Amino acid sequence: MLSPNFEVGVLLPTNSGIKEEYIMNKNARGYVQDSYHSLHEAKQSLENALQTVEKTDNRERIEQSLQAVEHALQKCDHTVHILEQE
């Protein structure tokens, strides 16, 4: 199973010597998971927008956007599951 992040140790020179710092680097799965979470937040925002929209035309546009985000969420979820198996 892939870890979404991995640490890289880096030696950095300082005035008092050398210190080791760890930098977190994401792999592909980590970036896809980030995308999934961002899409989930977008879905929630669009659902909130549907609660306040007044014009029918705008409601239809928001509903279309919501459907597109839901489709993207499904694709990201599928991709994460595939990456977990590699």
Secondary structure, 3 states (H helix, E strand, C coil): CCCCEEEEEEEEEECCEEEEEEEEEECHHHHHHHHHHHHHHHHHHHHHHHHHCCCHHHHHHHHHHHHHHHHHHHHHHHHHHHHHHC
